[in-house]
Amino acid sequence: MGSCDRSVLPAGLATLVGVLVLGSPFGLVATAQQSRSAASSVTFTKDVAPILQRSCQHCHRPGSIGPMSLISFEDARPWARAIKNRVVQRQMPPWHVDRDAGTLHKFKDDPSLSDAEIATISAWVDGGTLRGNPADLPAPRQFDDADRWHIGKPDLIVSMPVEATIAEAGPDWWANYTAETGLTEDRYIKAVEAKPGPGAAARVVHHEVASLLGPDDAPAAGGTLVEYAVGKNGDVFPDGAGKLIKAGSKIRFNMHYHSVGEVIKDRSQVGIVLYPKGYVPKHVINTVLAPNADDLDIPAGADNVRSDAYYKMERPAHLVGFMPHMHNRGKRQCLEAIYPNMAVEQLNCVNYDFNWQIVYNYADDVAPLLPAGTIMHVISWHDNSAANKNNPDPRNWVGFGNRTTDDMARHWLTYYYMSDDEYKAETAARVRIGQHATNQQQ
Ligand code: HEC
């Protein structure tokens, strides 16, 4: 392992709630007595509401996908036990990067809770869910108008070719739709955003993953273009970096729908801001599928079945982000960099949940810089035992396939290549400012 500087704190830690420090950052392991005395001063209005505003309410409010509202004290109070349970197990908010594994924990749009925030919620629940002083309540959070594009006015809007109708009741539902972009020349994408639409559609769209296909329907520019799950804004590439969208390209919408008690229609969209005609960015953003791992062999009833996939960075690369993709038996994925000098760095692990297709985009100042020849190693584990509550049938052997009842061990990597000189300059700048920088020079 290299001696990377890991002093990067998760963004959430900055919002540490003073009352809960308890002399240690590990509020969760405080003694019962400490917890009781701290709990008595933890209130909804002062301590809990700000956490719900930041990390929960964009889904848990009327008209969004969460099953109940968590806006007011009256909304949240009856759910106190369930809230504590879900946050302690880090199932809510949905964000499944394992904090105890890997070297990089600073991401864009990270809604996850710090240990101190989880301790605050626990103490509030254990201390009798006090309301607190109404004057402490922060101003209500304002939510975006569903029709707003975060990337500015798109030059190109591509919609699903047909409207999908989501019945008032029924099992969750996955579907693919392919739409023409109508582009007649090659262009570069500066920013891209996916969203459900219009109107009430956001209530039923659990995820929307848009992929770029060539005119022949084969994945283009590596595949994944952009993804939507509630709370997502758009992807804006750094100046001088863009993704190629060729003439005649198509967009495939992979949708996950969830019924909510009334019939709702959706015609999801992708909005794209383009660089000017003829402009070729210095860095071309590429999204690739770490190949293979399609030879899955998962015996009936087995847990922790491992598979491996590899992808080589032919030139120096800046890794922008990654997205795990498995199916119902998917349990965990880890991403490692095997450097040319054979040193291995585990970058991240994700405790996978099929309901949430999340792209983890690194904060720009820590995004891994990888020397030419680095091999990205993706390790996947599946759980085909009865203990996996998502498992449709533990009695079956499972292999690779596109049906939801088959499985996958896929992993999308988004990166751009740099020249040797750019790589040296970026790496040197990181070392100077003490941020994560690989020192795995050949
Ligand atoms: C990205 C959207 C999203 C965010 C953010 C989110 N939730 Fe949820 N939550 C859901 C959805 C959808 C469900 C129902 C499906 C499920 O249980 O996973 C749910 C379920 C729950 C449940 C279980 C309800 C039940 O029926 O038992 C609780 C409790 C909960 N969320 C609390 C929270 C809290 C607390 C936060 C913030 C710390 C949060 N959620 C953030 C979408 C979200």
Boltz pocket constraint, residues with backbone or C-beta under 6 A from the ligand:
constraints:
  - pocket:
      binder: B
      contacts: [[A, 51], [A, 52], [A, 55], [A, 56], [A, 57], [A, 58], [A, 59], [A, 60], [A, 65], [A, 66], [A, 67], [A, 79], [A, 82], [A, 83], [A, 84], [A, 86], [A, 87], [A, 92], [A, 93], [A, 94], [A, 111], [A, 113], [A, 229], [A, 230], [A, 231], [A, 355]]
      max_distance: 6.0
